[in-house]
Amino acid sequence: MPVKSADSAASVDVDALTSAQARAELKRLAAEIAAHDRRYYQDDAPAVSDAEYDGLRRRNAAVEARFPDLVRKDSPSRRIGAMPAGRFAKVRHAVPMLSLANAFGDEDVNDFVARIRRFLKLEADAELAIVAEPKIDGLSLSLRYIDGELVSGATRGDGAEGEDVTANVRTVKDIPQRLSGAHVPAVCEVRGEVYMSHADFLALNARQEKAGKPTFANPRNSAAGSLRQIDATITASRPLRFFAYGWGEISALPRDTQSGMVKWLHGAGFAINPLTRLCAGLDDVLAFYREVEEKRAKLGYDIDGVVYKVDRLDWQERLGFVSRSPRWAIAHKFAAERATTVINAIEIQVGRTGALTPVAKLAPVTVGGVVVQNATLHNEDEIARLGVRIGDTVVVQRAGDVIPQIVSVVEDKPRGKHAYHFPRTCPCYLRTPVVREQTAAGEEGAISRCSGEFACPFQKTEHLNHFVSRRAFDIDGLGEKQIAFFFEQGWLTEPADIFTLKARNAEIRLEQHEGYGETSVRNLFSAIEQRRDIELERFIYALGIRHVGETTARMLARGYGSWRSFHDACLKLTQGDDETRAEMDALDQIGDTVIDALAAYFGEAHNRRIVERLTGEVRIRDAEAPPADTAVAGKTVVFTGSLEKFTRDEAKAQADRLGAKIAGSVSKKTDYVVAGANAGSKLAKARELGVTVLTEDEWLALAGGR
Ligand code: IVH
């Protein structure tokens, strides 16, 4: 820190500063804090304690509060500061940023349109206007405007929580600091895609190379890398662009159609994609797709498909969401990109459940702008089907984020000499036998599994990888590389060990290992501490029980509310308790496969011990209660028969919004059975058990209309 001379502004109380002194002081503080940030983030070598650093930021904030007119463009208050863990502060999205379901061909688009028509109960000749636009291959951003002023910018992250990149987005020219036009909503989150043009990407890589700096693999990575710079002045020097296509939280909708909203966004000061078109239905959108596909190479920026969105916003609202995607939109992807290369080796990877996956090691080849060196061969049968040998020339394909795949062997190139023999033992040091999975029909399935289970080191590390993954515990600074290292060192063998690491660090001395310093160790432990408190659905998902993915975990969490009651139910399942089985079966989207998987998991003493140790280390938050102030909140409802007023999906979506639990079968716990025409066995069962049966109208009246 610079020496403070008695007469410098640095030693003057904030209250006593003159305007000139304040100006000088803000300049000094900006430079000093920026220098500390650089040391902290880039050099991993802070020069001051956290308390001293916080003191500087507090002083800066106090001076700014007294002299708001003097706030500098490069003020530290506009940039994010030292975060205890990770590089950027996390921000929770007011409205989650979801993803789109994919269509890979005309047939899928046809299904999409038909599904919407069915859901909305549209007459065959009723118009269904759809907005079609390119799907930009960049990264999505949410920009929050309050009273028309840009106040924050956040990346998508996991959809619920992103990174605060406010200082960075302020430097992007296509992003207005202030919304223009009349009737700007008081709260308005604008969403869209940050991207980099081909020309700008190539020029940037050339500059990087000249300066001896790393180059980017493709424009998308280059846009992401440029946006997520701690030093926003670097972002400012990168040619980022932005297309607006949607919104999140908004206090009032200025238009009532998607196309109207896009025009409104343009009027508010955003670039919108010039190809965006309002289409009249299926034929129109497919024609649009082909036109854009033809223009694709000449656009000057990467797109990976087109997006279709129902135009009417009231229909979007009715259609709602399934899992993480809207029912009212879909991404129609372009065909995968392909290239040919040679297979140098085939390696076996062992997953969390012990499944052996053969991976082809390729001579590096560029497919659609990305260098590919590995491609999955799925399983033993796929190798046989392709007839692939080591040394063969093969066609490799990459589609979107999907792992590259081998499509075929090029027969007229020199072939490999020896047929590949799938291993009969696990590649781990235990060499446990590999068994082919049985299908439900008792036939041999395609998957080969290591029979080592809990002893297999691969399965253990994969379990840990899943546990810390983004949608599970999401621990910053604990990724696959670290897990592999910690596992090798014997510091980590099961999830609970993560939470005892800090206490054991007196022995481990992590800071003395390569790649670690005092700061990164402190950051890691603080990230772990933050996760001692975890939502029930994440916790259930993190256990990595077979067939229990995110959606299932959410359903279980909602159904049981607390870890205690879920855990009790699982233990009862293992004892063959039929009532518990029926109760679980009654939950929406839960059936025998999941129930059997839970019974098998908790039936294993080893798993119970792992869970017990883990629950001793963490606090599992009860599931968020669904709305409690509606007439049907907390009630269990079964829909049966053919409904006239709305489709089954819509009825369920509405009930869910109102806090009701939707069940698939009728039991003693069912509160209402809503029966349409031709209701069969469920209605009979309801009568038998004395459950209240409602007509659609009665249900609507109870639920308070639509
Ligand atoms: S609309 C509810 N429109 O694709 C989701 N997304 O798979 C609404 N994307 O995360 C998204 N171009 O990053 C939409 N014209 C476009 C898009 C677009 C690119 C990205 C976006 C989103 C991902 C969804």
Boltz pocket constraint, residues with backbone or C-beta under 6 A from the ligand:
constraints:
  - pocket:
      binder: B
      contacts: [[A, 97], [A, 98], [A, 99], [A, 100], [A, 101], [A, 133], [A, 134], [A, 135], [A, 136], [A, 137], [A, 138], [A, 139], [A, 140], [A, 156], [A, 192], [A, 193], [A, 245], [A, 246], [A, 307], [A, 324], [A, 325], [A, 326], [A, 329], [A, 331]]
      max_distance: 6.0
